[in-house]
Amino acid sequence: MKKEIINVILKDYEKKRDKAIHEQKIKQTKIYKKIPRIKEIDDTISRTGLLISKTILNNPDSYEEKVYEIKNIMEELKKEKAILLTENNIPMEYLDIKYSCDKCQDTGFLKNGNKCSCFKQELINRAYKMSNISRVLERENFKTFDINLFSENPFEGEDISPRENMLQILSISEEFVFQFDDKHTENLFFYGTTGLGKTFMCNCIAKGLLDRGKIVIYQTAFKMMDIIRSHKFENNINSKSDDTEYNLLFDSDLLIIDDLGTENPTSFTNSEIFNIVNSRLIDNKKTVISTNLSPKEMAEIYTDRIFSRIFNNFRALRFYGKDLRWENKDMDI
């Protein structure tokens, strides 16, 4: 999927280059009409460049003096051109091609073959647009995460306090982002009752990876099933966007499935969830799942295949404590 996105970006770069060259040609035509001598100079400079190449090929042992002479002629022509432009109150750079990015000249790549910073940023921008949660991430990320919202007091016989528990989950989540490309990095399974920070932590992970140029798709289980049904049962002529959404469930670098259990589990949804989770495991694609269900409730609702796939291949992290929605109404937790 990332290759498809890169190809789209490269096509956009090609359009930018074509537009810049077209605009330069229009300005060039105007200048040539106003000052015909500049066209003569440009034509001569163009021929002179070819003449240097021929001189080197025809006289490999004694070309230096002739090349020096040709270069002097070119410099004089450039000076004359500069004077003509100045005399007509035309900026020296007026005839230059105006690229959106001068560093890569709208190719996306630098001369050393590395991706230009504008290309990397465009990849990140596209990833954000596809993620489904770009606006939310402005306020919900690792930098805005407030550990002080979680109580230091013991909770219902747990060995550690909700705050200590969240510090561990926070550390594991940050490690998940930093070591994302390591094939040994575990998938994550967040579970616990509502209002304990599961969604917020999913958002932290999403932003951390989107900022690194990864393709992250964030969907609730309910919405994910809508996408699957649309792909499989709605024969819409304009279904290309639906196909893209569907394919991204399998091909994205990270799939975050939020609120597993809200999709009204049936034999169909069970089969489709297994297909997605299993396919991503086979392809070594990372997945994060959050749910309000306990492991016991999961076992009752989902097939043994789904239950075993998740609990054998995901790191299960339990969220507990008081419902934080009453502590901070601004948090989407």
C-alpha positions as protocol buffer text, in pm:
chain_id: "A"
residue {
  index: 1
  type: MET
  ca { x: 0 y: 0 z: 0 }
}
residue {
  index: 2
  type: LYS
  ca { x: 285 y: 239 z: 78 }
}
residue {
  index: 3
  type: LYS
  ca { x: 420 y: 182 z: -276 }
}
residue {
  index: 4
  type: GLU
  ca { x: 84 y: 292 z: -416 }
}
residue {
  index: 5
  type: ILE
  ca { x: 93 y: 606 z: -203 }
}
residue {
  index: 6
  type: ILE
  ca { x: 450 y: 681 z: -312 }
}
residue {
  index: 7
  type: ASN
  ca { x: 349 y: 640 z: -677 }
}
residue {
  index: 8
  type: VAL
  ca { x: 63 y: 888 z: -627 }
}
residue {
  index: 9
  type: ILE
  ca { x: 303 y: 1137 z: -466 }
}
residue {
  index: 10
  type: LEU
  ca { x: 553 y: 1096 z: -751 }
}
residue {
  index: 11
  type: LYS
  ca { x: 278 y: 1161 z: -1006 }
}
residue {
  index: 12
  type: ASP
  ca { x: 191 y: 1479 z: -817 }
}
residue {
  index: 13
  type: TYR
  ca { x: 556 y: 1583 z: -833 }
}
residue {
  index: 14
  type: GLU
  ca { x: 552 y: 1523 z: -1207 }
}
residue {
  index: 15
  type: LYS
  ca { x: 247 y: 1749 z: -1239 }
}
residue {
  index: 16
  type: LYS
  ca { x: 424 y: 2017 z: -1034 }
}
residue {
  index: 17
  type: ARG
  ca { x: 731 y: 2001 z: -1258 }
}
residue {
  index: 18
  type: ASP
  ca { x: 521 y: 2017 z: -1574 }
}
residue {
  index: 19
  type: LYS
  ca { x: 332 y: 2317 z: -1439 }
}
residue {
  index: 20
  type: ALA
  ca { x: 654 y: 2496 z: -1338 }
}
residue {
  index: 21
  type: ILE
  ca { x: 813 y: 2434 z: -1679 }
}
residue {
  index: 22
  type: HIS
  ca { x: 494 y: 2545 z: -1859 }
}
residue {
  index: 23
  type: GLU
  ca { x: 482 y: 2870 z: -1660 }
}
residue {
  index: 24
  type: GLN
  ca { x: 849 y: 2931 z: -1734 }
}
residue {
  index: 25
  type: LYS
  ca { x: 786 y: 2881 z: -2107 }
}
residue {
  index: 26
  type: ILE
  ca { x: 504 y: 3137 z: -2099 }
}
residue {
  index: 27
  type: LYS
  ca { x: 729 y: 3396 z: -1932 }
}
residue {
  index: 28
  type: GLN
  ca { x: 1009 y: 3310 z: -2171 }
}
residue {
  index: 29
  type: THR
  ca { x: 785 y: 3367 z: -2474 }
}
residue {
  index: 30
  type: LYS
  ca { x: 684 y: 3709 z: -2339 }
}
residue {
  index: 31
  type: ILE
  ca { x: 1047 y: 3811 z: -2284 }
}
residue {
  index: 32
  type: TYR
  ca { x: 1157 y: 3685 z: -2626 }
}
residue {
  index: 33
  type: LYS
  ca { x: 881 y: 3888 z: -2788 }
}
residue {
  index: 34
  type: LYS
  ca { x: 976 y: 4200 z: -2594 }
}
residue {
  index: 35
  type: ILE
  ca { x: 1354 y: 4154 z: -2625 }
}
residue {
  index: 36
  type: PRO
  ca { x: 1440 y: 3934 z: -2927 }
}
residue {
  index: 37
  type: ARG
  ca { x: 1812 y: 3960 z: -2852 }
}
residue {
  index: 38
  type: ILE
  ca { x: 1765 y: 3749 z: -2534 }
}
residue {
  index: 39
  type: LYS
  ca { x: 1630 y: 3462 z: -2746 }
}
residue {
  index: 40
  type: GLU
  ca { x: 1935 y: 3487 z: -2969 }
}
residue {
  index: 41
  type: ILE
  ca { x: 2159 y: 3476 z: -2661 }
}
residue {
  index: 42
  type: ASP
  ca { x: 1977 y: 3174 z: -2512 }
}
residue {
  index: 43
  type: ASP
  ca { x: 1995 y: 2987 z: -2843 }
}
residue {
  index: 44
  type: THR
  ca { x: 2366 y: 3061 z: -2874 }
}
residue {
  index: 45
  type: ILE
  ca { x: 2435 y: 2952 z: -2514 }
}
residue {
  index: 46
  type: SER
  ca { x: 2246 y: 2628 z: -2580 }
}
residue {
  index: 47
  type: ARG
  ca { x: 2453 y: 2557 z: -2892 }
}
residue {
  index: 48
  type: THR
  ca { x: 2774 y: 2656 z: -2713 }
}
residue {
  index: 49
  type: GLY
  ca { x: 2715 y: 2395 z: -2443 }
}
residue {
  index: 50
  type: LEU
  ca { x: 2689 y: 2127 z: -2711 }
}
residue {
  index: 51
  type: LEU
  ca { x: 3003 y: 2268 z: -2874 }
}
residue {
  index: 52
  type: ILE
  ca { x: 3204 y: 2210 z: -2554 }
}
residue {
  index: 53
  type: SER
  ca { x: 3105 y: 1844 z: -2552 }
}
residue {
  index: 54
  type: LYS
  ca { x: 3206 y: 1800 z: -2915 }
}
residue {
  index: 55
  type: THR
  ca { x: 3539 y: 1976 z: -2856 }
}
residue {
  index: 56
  type: ILE
  ca { x: 3627 y: 1741 z: -2571 }
}
residue {
  index: 57
  type: LEU
  ca { x: 3535 y: 1435 z: -2778 }
}
residue {
  index: 58
  type: ASN
  ca { x: 3719 y: 1547 z: -3092 }
}
residue {
  index: 59
  type: ASN
  ca { x: 4032 y: 1676 z: -2916 }
}
residue {
  index: 60
  type: PRO
  ca { x: 4080 y: 1461 z: -2602 }
}
residue {
  index: 61
  type: ASP
  ca { x: 4449 y: 1559 z: -2571 }
}
residue {
  index: 62
  type: SER
  ca { x: 4432 y: 1933 z: -2638 }
}
residue {
  index: 63
  type: TYR
  ca { x: 4084 y: 2059 z: -2563 }
}
residue {
  index: 64
  type: GLU
  ca { x: 4157 y: 2280 z: -2259 }
}
residue {
  index: 65
  type: GLU
  ca { x: 4241 y: 2599 z: -2449 }
}
residue {
  index: 66
  type: LYS
  ca { x: 3943 y: 2570 z: -2683 }
}
residue {
  index: 67
  type: VAL
  ca { x: 3703 y: 2496 z: -2394 }
}
residue {
  index: 68
  type: TYR
  ca { x: 3841 y: 2796 z: -2203 }
}
residue {
  index: 69
  type: GLU
  ca { x: 3771 y: 3015 z: -2505 }
}
residue {
  index: 70
  type: ILE
  ca { x: 3417 y: 2881 z: -2542 }
}
residue {
  index: 71
  type: LYS
  ca { x: 3344 y: 2935 z: -2171 }
}
residue {
  index: 72
  type: ASN
  ca { x: 3461 y: 3296 z: -2197 }
}
residue {
  index: 73
  type: ILE
  ca { x: 3218 y: 3349 z: -2484 }
}
residue {
  index: 74
  type: MET
  ca { x: 2936 y: 3203 z: -2275 }
}
residue {
  index: 75
  type: GLU
  ca { x: 3019 y: 3431 z: -1981 }
}
residue {
  index: 76
  type: GLU
  ca { x: 3007 y: 3735 z: -2205 }
}
residue {
  index: 77
  type: LEU
  ca { x: 2670 y: 3627 z: -2341 }
}
residue {
  index: 78
  type: LYS
  ca { x: 2535 y: 3580 z: -1988 }
}
residue {
  index: 79
  type: LYS
  ca { x: 2657 y: 3928 z: -1891 }
}
residue {
  index: 80
  type: GLU
  ca { x: 2485 y: 4078 z: -2194 }
}
residue {
  index: 81
  type: LYS
  ca { x: 2164 y: 3898 z: -2105 }
}
residue {
  index: 82
  type: ALA
  ca { x: 2182 y: 4025 z: -1746 }
}
residue {
  index: 83
  type: ILE
  ca { x: 2230 y: 4381 z: -1867 }
}
residue {
  index: 84
  type: LEU
  ca { x: 1934 y: 4356 z: -2106 }
}
residue {
  index: 85
  type: LEU
  ca { x: 1709 y: 4225 z: -1826 }
}
residue {
  index: 86
  type: THR
  ca { x: 1821 y: 4496 z: -1585 }
}
residue {
  index: 87
  type: GLU
  ca { x: 1770 y: 4772 z: -1843 }
}
residue {
  index: 88
  type: ASN
  ca { x: 1413 y: 4651 z: -1893 }
}
residue {
  index: 89
  type: ASN
  ca { x: 1341 y: 4631 z: -1516 }
}
residue {
  index: 90
  type: ILE
  ca { x: 1309 y: 4253 z: -1527 }
}
residue {
  index: 91
  type: PRO
  ca { x: 1440 y: 4056 z: -1223 }
}
residue {
  index: 92
  type: MET
  ca { x: 1737 y: 3833 z: -1298 }
}
residue {
  index: 93
  type: GLU
  ca { x: 1553 y: 3523 z: -1171 }
}
residue {
  index: 94
  type: TYR
  ca { x: 1237 y: 3595 z: -1375 }
}
residue {
  index: 95
  type: LEU
  ca { x: 1320 y: 3333 z: -1638 }
}
residue {
  index: 96
  type: ASP
  ca { x: 1416 y: 3065 z: -1387 }
}
residue {
  index: 97
  type: ILE
  ca { x: 1186 y: 2766 z: -1336 }
}
residue {
  index: 98
  type: LYS
  ca { x: 995 y: 2822 z: -1010 }
}
residue {
  index: 99
  type: TYR
  ca { x: 986 y: 2485 z: -840 }
}
residue {
  index: 100
  type: SER
  ca { x: 779 y: 2426 z: -526 }
}
residue {
  index: 101
  type: CYS
  ca { x: 1095 y: 2285 z: -368 }
}
residue {
  index: 102
  type: ASP
  ca { x: 1428 y: 2417 z: -491 }
}
residue {
  index: 103
  type: LYS
  ca { x: 1622 y: 2145 z: -305 }
}
residue {
  index: 104
  type: CYS
  ca { x: 1487 y: 1858 z: -516 }
}
residue {
  index: 105
  type: GLN
  ca { x: 1339 y: 2061 z: -804 }
}
residue {
  index: 106
  type: ASP
  ca { x: 1005 y: 1885 z: -750 }
}
residue {
  index: 107
  type: THR
  ca { x: 1143 y: 1535 z: -800 }
}
residue {
  index: 108
  type: GLY
  ca { x: 1114 y: 1428 z: -436 }
}
residue {
  index: 109
  type: PHE
  ca { x: 1477 y: 1316 z: -430 }
}
residue {
  index: 110
  type: LEU
  ca { x: 1809 y: 1488 z: -369 }
}
residue {
  index: 111
  type: LYS
  ca { x: 2113 y: 1447 z: -595 }
}
residue {
  index: 112
  type: ASN
  ca { x: 2256 y: 1184 z: -359 }
}
residue {
  index: 113
  type: GLY
  ca { x: 1944 y: 972 z: -407 }
}
residue {
  index: 114
  type: ASN
  ca { x: 1798 y: 1036 z: -61 }
}
residue {
  index: 115
  type: LYS
  ca { x: 1436 y: 1141 z: -16 }
}
residue {
  index: 116
  type: CYS
  ca { x: 1391 y: 1517 z: 9 }
}
residue {
  index: 117
  type: SER
  ca { x: 1242 y: 1657 z: 328 }
}
residue {
  index: 118
  type: CYS
  ca { x: 938 y: 1773 z: 127 }
}
residue {
  index: 119
  type: PHE
  ca { x: 880 y: 1414 z: 12 }
}
residue {
  index: 120
  type: LYS
  ca { x: 899 y: 1281 z: 369 }
}
residue {
  index: 121
  type: GLN
  ca { x: 657 y: 1549 z: 486 }
}
residue {
  index: 122
  type: GLU
  ca { x: 412 y: 1469 z: 206 }
}
residue {
  index: 123
  type: LEU
  ca { x: 423 y: 1102 z: 300 }
}
residue {
  index: 124
  type: ILE
  ca { x: 343 y: 1194 z: 660 }
}
residue {
  index: 125
  type: ASN
  ca { x: 61 y: 1427 z: 548 }
}
residue {
  index: 126
  type: ARG
  ca { x: -97 y: 1153 z: 339 }
}
residue {
  index: 127
  type: ALA
  ca { x: -66 y: 904 z: 622 }
}
residue {
  index: 128
  type: TYR
  ca { x: -244 y: 1148 z: 853 }
}
residue {
  index: 129
  type: LYS
  ca { x: -530 y: 1195 z: 607 }
}
residue {
  index: 130
  type: MET
  ca { x: -586 y: 819 z: 584 }
}
residue {
  index: 131
  type: SER
  ca { x: -555 y: 757 z: 957 }
}
residue {
  index: 132
  type: ASN
  ca { x: -911 y: 875 z: 1034 }
}
residue {
  index: 133
  type: ILE
  ca { x: -807 y: 1065 z: 1350 }
}
residue {
  index: 134
  type: SER
  ca { x: -574 y: 1347 z: 1241 }
}
residue {
  index: 135
  type: ARG
  ca { x: -757 y: 1623 z: 1434 }
}
residue {
  index: 136
  type: VAL
  ca { x: -781 y: 1423 z: 1756 }
}
residue {
  index: 137
  type: LEU
  ca { x: -405 y: 1365 z: 1758 }
}
residue {
  index: 138
  type: GLU
  ca { x: -334 y: 1736 z: 1796 }
}
residue {
  index: 139
  type: ARG
  ca { x: -453 y: 1713 z: 2156 }
}
residue {
  index: 140
  type: GLU
  ca { x: -403 y: 1343 z: 2234 }
}
residue {
  index: 141
  type: ASN
  ca { x: -42 y: 1226 z: 2214 }
}
residue {
  index: 142
  type: PHE
  ca { x: 251 y: 1127 z: 2433 }
}
residue {
  index: 143
  type: LYS
  ca { x: 337 y: 1492 z: 2499 }
}
residue {
  index: 144
  type: THR
  ca { x: -9 y: 1574 z: 2632 }
}
residue {
  index: 145
  type: PHE
  ca { x: -51 y: 1253 z: 2831 }
}
residue {
  index: 146
  type: ASP
  ca { x: -94 y: 1343 z: 3200 }
}
residue {
  index: 147
  type: ILE
  ca { x: 5 y: 1062 z: 3435 }
}
residue {
  index: 148
  type: ASN
  ca { x: -117 y: 1269 z: 3730 }
}
residue {
  index: 149
  type: LEU
  ca { x: -477 y: 1189 z: 3633 }
}
residue {
  index: 150
  type: PHE
  ca { x: -425 y: 838 z: 3762 }
}
residue {
  index: 151
  type: SER
  ca { x: -455 y: 764 z: 4132 }
}
residue {
  index: 152
  type: GLU
  ca { x: -159 y: 669 z: 4349 }
}
residue {
  index: 153
  type: ASN
  ca { x: -392 y: 492 z: 4591 }
}
residue {
  index: 154
  type: PRO
  ca { x: -435 y: 113 z: 4594 }
}
residue {
  index: 155
  type: PHE
  ca { x: -723 y: -15 z: 4380 }
}
residue {
  index: 156
  type: GLU
  ca { x: -937 y: -317 z: 4467 }
}
residue {
  index: 157
  type: GLY
  ca { x: -656 y: -542 z: 4584 }
}
residue {
  index: 158
  type: GLU
  ca { x: -425 y: -480 z: 4287 }
}
residue {
  index: 159
  type: ASP
  ca { x: -52 y: -512 z: 4357 }
}
residue {
  index: 160
  type: ILE
  ca { x: 25 y: -168 z: 4214 }
}
residue {
  index: 161
  type: SER
  ca { x: -172 y: 158 z: 4195 }
}
residue {
  index: 162
  type: PRO
  ca { x: -350 y: 275 z: 3877 }
}
residue {
  index: 163
  type: ARG
  ca { x: -72 y: 533 z: 3830 }
}
residue {
  index: 164
  type: GLU
  ca { x: 205 y: 275 z: 3854 }
}
residue {
  index: 165
  type: ASN
  ca { x: 12 y: 50 z: 3618 }
}
residue {
  index: 166
  type: MET
  ca { x: -26 y: 333 z: 3365 }
}
residue {
  index: 167
  type: LEU
  ca { x: 344 y: 417 z: 3390 }
}
residue {
  index: 168
  type: GLN
  ca { x: 418 y: 61 z: 3284 }
}
residue {
  index: 169
  type: ILE
  ca { x: 164 y: 75 z: 2999 }
}
residue {
  index: 170
  type: LEU
  ca { x: 303 y: 412 z: 2889 }
}
residue {
  index: 171
  type: SER
  ca { x: 657 y: 274 z: 2882 }
}
residue {
  index: 172
  type: ILE
  ca { x: 549 y: -33 z: 2682 }
}
residue {
  index: 173
  type: SER
  ca { x: 354 y: 185 z: 2436 }
}
residue {
  index: 174
  type: GLU
  ca { x: 648 y: 420 z: 2381 }
}
residue {
  index: 175
  type: GLU
  ca { x: 876 y: 121 z: 2330 }
}
residue {
  index: 176
  type: PHE
  ca { x: 625 y: -17 z: 2079 }
}
residue {
  index: 177
  type: VAL
  ca { x: 663 y: 304 z: 1874 }
}
residue {
  index: 178
  type: PHE
  ca { x: 1043 y: 330 z: 1901 }
}
residue {
  index: 179
  type: GLN
  ca { x: 1102 y: -36 z: 1816 }
}
residue {
  index: 180
  type: PHE
  ca { x: 818 y: -65 z: 1567 }
}
residue {
  index: 181
  type: ASP
  ca { x: 1036 y: -195 z: 1283 }
}
residue {
  index: 182
  type: ASP
  ca { x: 1180 y: -474 z: 1498 }
}
residue {
  index: 183
  type: LYS
  ca { x: 1009 y: -795 z: 1389 }
}
residue {
  index: 184
  type: HIS
  ca { x: 1008 y: -912 z: 1751 }
}
residue {
  index: 185
  type: THR
  ca { x: 797 y: -616 z: 1868 }
}
residue {
  index: 186
  type: GLU
  ca { x: 473 y: -754 z: 2014 }
}
residue {
  index: 187
  type: ASN
  ca { x: 123 y: -652 z: 1911 }
}
residue {
  index: 188
  type: LEU
  ca { x: -72 y: -482 z: 2189 }
}
residue {
  index: 189
  type: PHE
  ca { x: -411 y: -570 z: 2341 }
}
residue {
  index: 190
  type: PHE
  ca { x: -561 y: -306 z: 2573 }
}
residue {
  index: 191
  type: TYR
  ca { x: -854 y: -415 z: 2791 }
}
residue {
  index: 192
  type: GLY
  ca { x: -1047 y: -275 z: 3083 }
}
residue {
  index: 193
  type: THR
  ca { x: -1374 y: -95 z: 3156 }
}
residue {
  index: 194
  type: THR
  ca { x: -1465 y: 238 z: 2996 }
}
residue {
  index: 195
  type: GLY
  ca { x: -1295 y: 568 z: 3075 }
}
residue {
  index: 196
  type: LEU
  ca { x: -951 y: 437 z: 3173 }
}
residue {
  index: 197
  type: GLY
  ca { x: -734 y: 580 z: 2894 }
}
residue {
  index: 198
  type: LYS
  ca { x: -731 y: 300 z: 2635 }
}
residue {
  index: 199
  type: THR
  ca { x: -839 y: 520 z: 2344 }
}
residue {
  index: 200
  type: PHE
  ca { x: -605 y: 799 z: 2450 }
}
residue {
  index: 201
  type: MET
  ca { x: -311 y: 555 z: 2456 }
}
residue {
  index: 202
  type: CYS
  ca { x: -409 y: 426 z: 2111 }
}
residue {
  index: 203
  type: ASN
  ca { x: -400 y: 786 z: 1988 }
}
residue {
  index: 204
  type: CYS
  ca { x: -55 y: 838 z: 2140 }
}
residue {
  index: 205
  type: ILE
  ca { x: 77 y: 536 z: 1951 }
}
residue {
  index: 206
  type: ALA
  ca { x: -92 y: 646 z: 1628 }
}
residue {
  index: 207
  type: LYS
  ca { x: 63 y: 993 z: 1634 }
}
residue {
  index: 208
  type: GLY
  ca { x: 405 y: 861 z: 1729 }
}
residue {
  index: 209
  type: LEU
  ca { x: 410 y: 636 z: 1423 }
}
residue {
  index: 210
  type: LEU
  ca { x: 240 y: 879 z: 1183 }
}
residue {
  index: 211
  type: ASP
  ca { x: 511 y: 1134 z: 1263 }
}
residue {
  index: 212
  type: ARG
  ca { x: 764 y: 873 z: 1153 }
}
residue {
  index: 213
  type: GLY
  ca { x: 594 y: 831 z: 816 }
}
residue {
  index: 214
  type: LYS
  ca { x: 417 y: 503 z: 894 }
}
residue {
  index: 215
  type: ILE
  ca { x: 75 y: 424 z: 749 }
}
residue {
  index: 216
  type: VAL
  ca { x: -157 y: 396 z: 1049 }
}
residue {
  index: 217
  type: ILE
  ca { x: -526 y: 312 z: 1015 }
}
residue {
  index: 218
  type: TYR
  ca { x: -747 y: 374 z: 1317 }
}
residue {
  index: 219
  type: GLN
  ca { x: -1099 y: 232 z: 1308 }
}
residue {
  index: 220
  type: THR
  ca { x: -1356 y: 132 z: 1564 }
}
residue {
  index: 221
  type: ALA
  ca { x: -1460 y: -232 z: 1532 }
}
residue {
  index: 222
  type: PHE
  ca { x: -1809 y: -114 z: 1433 }
}
residue {
  index: 223
  type: LYS
  ca { x: -1679 y: 108 z: 1151 }
}
residue {
  index: 224
  type: MET
  ca { x: -1436 y: -160 z: 1038 }
}
residue {
  index: 225
  type: MET
  ca { x: -1724 y: -403 z: 985 }
}
residue {
  index: 226
  type: ASP
  ca { x: -1909 y: -136 z: 784 }
}
residue {
  index: 227
  type: ILE
  ca { x: -1607 y: -110 z: 555 }
}
residue {
  index: 228
  type: ILE
  ca { x: -1595 y: -488 z: 514 }
}
residue {
  index: 229
  type: ARG
  ca { x: -1967 y: -516 z: 439 }
}
residue {
  index: 230
  type: SER
  ca { x: -1946 y: -233 z: 187 }
}
residue {
  index: 231
  type: HIS
  ca { x: -1655 y: -403 z: 14 }
}
residue {
  index: 232
  type: LYS
  ca { x: -1820 y: -745 z: 1 }
}
residue {
  index: 233
  type: PHE
  ca { x: -2188 y: -672 z: -55 }
}
residue {
  index: 234
  type: GLU
  ca { x: -2231 y: -329 z: -216 }
}
residue {
  index: 235
  type: ASN
  ca { x: -2157 y: -339 z: -586 }
}
residue {
  index: 236
  type: ASN
  ca { x: -2109 y: 33 z: -625 }
}
residue {
  index: 237
  type: ILE
  ca { x: -1956 y: 165 z: -944 }
}
residue {
  index: 238
  type: ASN
  ca { x: -1775 y: 428 z: -740 }
}
residue {
  index: 239
  type: SER
  ca { x: -1640 y: 178 z: -489 }
}
residue {
  index: 240
  type: LYS
  ca { x: -1270 y: 249 z: -545 }
}
residue {
  index: 241
  type: SER
  ca { x: -1245 y: 444 z: -220 }
}
residue {
  index: 242
  type: ASP
  ca { x: -1415 y: 159 z: -34 }
}
residue {
  index: 243
  type: ASP
  ca { x: -1164 y: -87 z: -181 }
}
residue {
  index: 244
  type: THR
  ca { x: -882 y: 134 z: -61 }
}
residue {
  index: 245
  type: GLU
  ca { x: -1026 y: 147 z: 291 }
}
residue {
  index: 246
  type: TYR
  ca { x: -1069 y: -230 z: 288 }
}
residue {
  index: 247
  type: ASN
  ca { x: -719 y: -301 z: 158 }
}
residue {
  index: 248
  type: LEU
  ca { x: -567 y: -73 z: 420 }
}
residue {
  index: 249
  type: LEU
  ca { x: -711 y: -295 z: 694 }
}
residue {
  index: 250
  type: PHE
  ca { x: -462 y: -556 z: 572 }
}
residue {
  index: 251
  type: ASP
  ca { x: -179 y: -350 z: 424 }
}
residue {
  index: 252
  type: SER
  ca { x: -128 y: -56 z: 664 }
}
residue {
  index: 253
  type: ASP
  ca { x: 187 y: -57 z: 876 }
}
residue {
  index: 254
  type: LEU
  ca { x: -32 y: -45 z: 1187 }
}
residue {
  index: 255
  type: LEU
  ca { x: -401 y: -119 z: 1228 }
}
residue {
  index: 256
  type: ILE
  ca { x: -565 y: 6 z: 1547 }
}
residue {
  index: 257
  type: ILE
  ca { x: -901 y: -161 z: 1620 }
}
residue {
  index: 258
  type: ASP
  ca { x: -1076 y: 38 z: 1891 }
}
residue {
  index: 259
  type: ASP
  ca { x: -1378 y: -79 z: 2092 }
}
residue {
  index: 260
  type: LEU
  ca { x: -1368 y: -443 z: 1987 }
}
residue {
  index: 261
  type: GLY
  ca { x: -1701 y: -592 z: 2090 }
}
residue {
  index: 262
  type: THR
  ca { x: -1918 y: -300 z: 1978 }
}
residue {
  index: 263
  type: GLU
  ca { x: -1956 y: -447 z: 1628 }
}
residue {
  index: 264
  type: ASN
  ca { x: -2244 y: -680 z: 1729 }
}
residue {
  index: 265
  type: PRO
  ca { x: -2051 y: -1007 z: 1707 }
}
residue {
  index: 266
  type: THR
  ca { x: -2198 y: -1266 z: 1467 }
}
residue {
  index: 267
  type: SER
  ca { x: -2056 y: -1561 z: 1276 }
}
residue {
  index: 268
  type: PHE
  ca { x: -1983 y: -1317 z: 991 }
}
residue {
  index: 269
  type: THR
  ca { x: -1802 y: -1061 z: 1206 }
}
residue {
  index: 270
  type: ASN
  ca { x: -1613 y: -1338 z: 1385 }
}
residue {
  index: 271
  type: SER
  ca { x: -1492 y: -1474 z: 1053 }
}
residue {
  index: 272
  type: GLU
  ca { x: -1388 y: -1133 z: 920 }
}
residue {
  index: 273
  type: ILE
  ca { x: -1207 y: -1027 z: 1237 }
}
residue {
  index: 274
  type: PHE
  ca { x: -1016 y: -1354 z: 1237 }
}
residue {
  index: 275
  type: ASN
  ca { x: -927 y: -1303 z: 871 }
}
residue {
  index: 276
  type: ILE
  ca { x: -784 y: -956 z: 936 }
}
residue {
  index: 277
  type: VAL
  ca { x: -597 y: -1044 z: 1255 }
}
residue {
  index: 278
  type: ASN
  ca { x: -461 y: -1370 z: 1113 }
}
residue {
  index: 279
  type: SER
  ca { x: -357 y: -1215 z: 780 }
}
residue {
  index: 280
  type: ARG
  ca { x: -171 y: -934 z: 954 }
}
residue {
  index: 281
  type: LEU
  ca { x: 6 y: -1180 z: 1183 }
}
residue {
  index: 282
  type: ILE
  ca { x: 116 y: -1389 z: 884 }
}
residue {
  index: 283
  type: ASP
  ca { x: 243 y: -1076 z: 704 }
}
residue {
  index: 284
  type: ASN
  ca { x: 411 y: -949 z: 1024 }
}
residue {
  index: 285
  type: LYS
  ca { x: 195 y: -636 z: 1020 }
}
residue {
  index: 286
  type: LYS
  ca { x: 149 y: -479 z: 1362 }
}
residue {
  index: 287
  type: THR
  ca { x: -194 y: -445 z: 1524 }
}
residue {
  index: 288
  type: VAL
  ca { x: -324 y: -275 z: 1839 }
}
residue {
  index: 289
  type: ILE
  ca { x: -665 y: -375 z: 1976 }
}
residue {
  index: 290
  type: SER
  ca { x: -862 y: -210 z: 2257 }
}
residue {
  index: 291
  type: THR
  ca { x: -1179 y: -340 z: 2419 }
}
residue {
  index: 292
  type: ASN
  ca { x: -1401 y: -288 z: 2722 }
}
residue {
  index: 293
  type: LEU
  ca { x: -1442 y: -666 z: 2745 }
}
residue {
  index: 294
  type: SER
  ca { x: -1264 y: -885 z: 2996 }
}
residue {
  index: 295
  type: PRO
  ca { x: -1076 y: -1195 z: 2873 }
}
residue {
  index: 296
  type: LYS
  ca { x: -1364 y: -1409 z: 3006 }
}
residue {
  index: 297
  type: GLU
  ca { x: -1618 y: -1204 z: 2807 }
}
residue {
  index: 298
  type: MET
  ca { x: -1394 y: -1226 z: 2499 }
}
residue {
  index: 299
  type: ALA
  ca { x: -1391 y: -1605 z: 2526 }
}
residue {
  index: 300
  type: GLU
  ca { x: -1771 y: -1611 z: 2547 }
}
residue {
  index: 301
  type: ILE
  ca { x: -1829 y: -1381 z: 2249 }
}
residue {
  index: 302
  type: TYR
  ca { x: -1558 y: -1478 z: 2002 }
}
residue {
  index: 303
  type: THR
  ca { x: -1451 y: -1809 z: 1855 }
}
residue {
  index: 304
  type: ASP
  ca { x: -1161 y: -2004 z: 2000 }
}
residue {
  index: 305
  type: ARG
  ca { x: -962 y: -1919 z: 1687 }
}
residue {
  index: 306
  type: ILE
  ca { x: -988 y: -1544 z: 1749 }
}
residue {
  index: 307
  type: PHE
  ca { x: -935 y: -1574 z: 2124 }
}
residue {
  index: 308
  type: SER
  ca { x: -622 y: -1788 z: 2087 }
}
residue {
  index: 309
  type: ARG
  ca { x: -482 y: -1576 z: 1804 }
}
residue {
  index: 310
  type: ILE
  ca { x: -509 y: -1259 z: 2014 }
}
residue {
  index: 311
  type: PHE
  ca { x: -395 y: -1393 z: 2350 }
}
residue {
  index: 312
  type: ASN
  ca { x: -109 y: -1595 z: 2202 }
}
residue {
  index: 313
  type: ASN
  ca { x: 25 y: -1318 z: 1977 }
}
residue {
  index: 314
  type: PHE
  ca { x: -60 y: -992 z: 2155 }
}
residue {
  index: 315
  type: ARG
  ca { x: 76 y: -844 z: 2475 }
}
residue {
  index: 316
  type: ALA
  ca { x: -230 y: -805 z: 2699 }
}
residue {
  index: 317
  type: LEU
  ca { x: -233 y: -489 z: 2911 }
}
residue {
  index: 318
  type: ARG
  ca { x: -509 y: -431 z: 3164 }
}
residue {
  index: 319
  type: PHE
  ca { x: -632 y: -80 z: 3242 }
}
residue {
  index: 320
  type: TYR
  ca { x: -792 y: -32 z: 3583 }
}
residue {
  index: 321
  type: GLY
  ca { x: -888 y: 245 z: 3823 }
}
residue {
  index: 322
  type: LYS
  ca { x: -1164 y: 503 z: 3849 }
}
residue {
  index: 323
  type: ASP
  ca { x: -1348 y: 623 z: 3537 }
}
residue {
  index: 324
  type: LEU
  ca { x: -1139 y: 922 z: 3422 }
}
residue {
  index: 325
  type: ARG
  ca { x: -1420 y: 1074 z: 3218 }
}
residue {
  index: 326
  type: TRP
  ca { x: -1544 y: 1228 z: 3542 }
}
residue {
  index: 327
  type: GLU
  ca { x: -1193 y: 1357 z: 3618 }
}
residue {
  index: 328
  type: ASN
  ca { x: -1122 y: 1526 z: 3285 }
}
residue {
  index: 329
  type: LYS
  ca { x: -1404 y: 1581 z: 3039 }
}
residue {
  index: 330
  type: ASP
  ca { x: -1166 y: 1701 z: 2766 }
}
residue {
  index: 331
  type: MET
  ca { x: -997 y: 1364 z: 2730 }
}
residue {
  index: 332
  type: ASP
  ca { x: -1133 y: 1119 z: 2471 }
}
residue {
  index: 333
  type: ILE
  ca { x: -1051 y: 814 z: 2679 }
}
